Amino acid sequence: MRILITNDDGINAPGLAVLEQIANELAGAAGEVWVVAPAFEQSGVGHCISYTHPTMIAQLGERRFAAEGSPADCVLAGLYDVLAERRPDLVLSGVNRGNNAGENTVYSGTIGGAMEGALQGVPSIALSQFYGPGNVRLENPFEAAAAYGVATVQALLEHGTWEGDAYNTFYNVNFPPRAAADVGEMKITSQGRRKHTNFGVEPHVSPSGRRFLWIKGGEQHERTGPGTDVEATLDGHISITPMRADLTAHDTLATLREKLG
């Protein structure tokens, strides 16, 4: 198996090293793992692509590249430059430091990398490690992802649906904020919504008198209801959410056509 991996935390992020271990085990001795990851952290860039300026790419080692762009840029670089002679069989994005569940999914560069892979017709999975009291003080906070990443991806490769009528399916995996020994079973979930959690800004004045705004997030441990990604991970389970890059609100189409048609 030939696997392309990327992330949004950057080429030197510890979660990427965890993903490399997962990918190498999946690929096997006869397979190949190629890394094309952002040269600098790209958290929160979503599905951004560098459409208006070029992306510098540098080879750092065997099958290892850093690109000055977003995770989606890195996937494009991997497919059309680094691996142009033969496409990968799988794109893996992560392992993100922090959850990409609920509303975080909309902003996530980790999700953006997997989404781009799916749009390009390659089976793609995003993987994220929820942080919380159960794992943040562990020697390896990514312990759950490291322990269950291979089995989770293998299960999706064996049983997942990848093709869609218009947009292919990709998968969003979140590992719970617990030690590996305390992780429960896999749960198939929908995207939740933390109703009282929103991004906002915090203003600061620099020593030179200039005013700056820091983007800040909200509470990450608010529950989102049965069957959702946040709820499953807070209960100690591995959350798997099937996704597509289709933003249509299908449930409103018939009503809107009736009223406006």
Secondary structure, DSSP 8 states (H G I E B T S, - for coil): -EEEEE-SS-TT-HHHHHHHHHHHHHH-TT-EEEEEEESS--TT-TT----SS---EEEEETTEEEESS-HHHHHHHIIIIITTTS--SEEEEEEEES---TTHHHH-HHHHHHHHHHHTT--EEEEEE--STTTTTSS-TTHHHHHHHHHHHHHHHHH-----SSS--EEEEEE-SS-GGG---EEE-B----TT---EEEEEE-TTS-EEEEEE---S-----TTBHHHHHHTT-EEEEEE-S----GGGHHHHHHHH-
